[in-house]
């Protein structure tokens, strides 16, 4: 996929087939993404939790991060963004309910004392049906979200995970 020229990594991807027209933009976007990644010759590649100086995940830092994201300034910004989108009001309401965790997931219904026998995710069967699972962790939906984020050139998970240096 590439090689070192002295200590600098150069990507040299060889595609197994010619790209279809609709894949060219994706390939360019992919190359832009990986070009910004710094690969170092003698440094182990690791995932880091940016909310902690040592890069190690902690519940405390996650909670603190959630509070920051959930402060009134962010909420005002999100609310303005949502309600000013040129989308059907029904979609805006859905997004607002999603961000507020007010969707009638099985987990939320259970917390409201609705009698539910099976709280598992109906798509993958693993994990409880919660907003977090459905939209960020479910193996049946995660690829769809990544793909659609690519369409709008969003990189919303970048603030959590990054390069080790
Ligand atoms: Zn699932």
Boltz pocket constraint, residues with backbone or C-beta under 6 A from the ligand:
constraints:
  - pocket:
      binder: B
      contacts: [[A, 121], [A, 122], [A, 123], [A, 124], [A, 125], [A, 126], [A, 127], [A, 133], [A, 134], [A, 137], [A, 138], [A, 139], [A, 140]]
      max_distance: 6.0
